[in-house]
Amino acid sequence: MREDVPLAVPELTAGCRPAARPAGWIVDEPRWDAYYAVVFAACLAIVEAGRLDAMGRIVATAALAAMVPWYIFFGRPLMHLDDTTGRSQAKATVFLAGLVVLFAAVQSQNPNAWFLAFGLLPMCFHVTTLRRGLVFVVIFNVIAGALVAWRDPGLPGALTALGIVIFAAAFSYVYSRWIIKVIEQSLDRATLIDQLESTRAELAAAHHEAGVLAERHRLAGEIHDTLA
């Protein structure tokens, strides 16, 4: 085969590019939205069912209500960013810090608001890196544990809060590491499939070009024989 045979043609290799590698857990945002909505609704029902005075109910409800636009207009767009440095990380830090403040406001009025962590902790890994997300996971649980211990200053309350904090932080770390590993393997597999498809397109183009050259040689031979 001649050396100037192209390995691929644009028509055959178009669209065969390696898959992007996003930094966060960008898997299927609508499903995460549904999950967050369920956790938020459940926590809202738990908080509202608690024995709160008028001011406490206003504070807890207002903080919960503020979380919705805070996530929709600020947090959710961060899930689409694929860089882990610069402005995106600064925005992620501001977003998570705002969630910490709102979570502390709700938790200070009703200790059962700790269940909201089931929705907030995954956000820590959706919008930022694993290490930074784990820092906010610890912050969320330490604040919640401190407020629980403050409400029940005895040793049983402190031990209960400490146990829940340790369990929540450890579980979040192990689970997040496992999820990220699964996602990375899926992305690597998608990249490999794209590369295989690109290679197949290149081989098809090479075989096509080889067939064209063989046909040209055959016609040239027939013309030569006819003239001879």
Sequence and secondary structure as in RCSB ss.txt:
>XXXX:A:sequence
MREDVPLAVPELTAGCRPAARPAGWIVDEPRWDAYYAVVFAACLAIVEAGRLDAMGRIVATAALAAMVPWYIFFG
RPLMHLDDTTGRSQAKATVFLAGLVVLFAAVQSQNPNAWFLAFGLLPMCFHVTTLRRGLVFVVIFNVIAGALVAW
RDPGLPGALTALGIVIFAAAFSYVYSRWIIKVIEQSLDRATLIDQLESTRAELAAAHHEAGVLAERHRLAGEIHD
TLA
>XXXX:A:secstr
  TT  S  HHHHTT       SS  S HHHHHHHHHHHHHHHHHHHHHS   HHHHHHHHHHHHHHHHHIIIII
HHHTT    STHHHHHHHHHHHHHHHHHHHHHHH GGGGGGHHHHHHHHHHSS HHHHHHHHHHHHHHHHHHHHH
HS SHHHHHHHHHHHHHHHHHHHHHHHHHHHHHHHHHHHHHHHHHHHHHHHHHHHHHHHHHHHHHHHHHHHHHHH
HH 
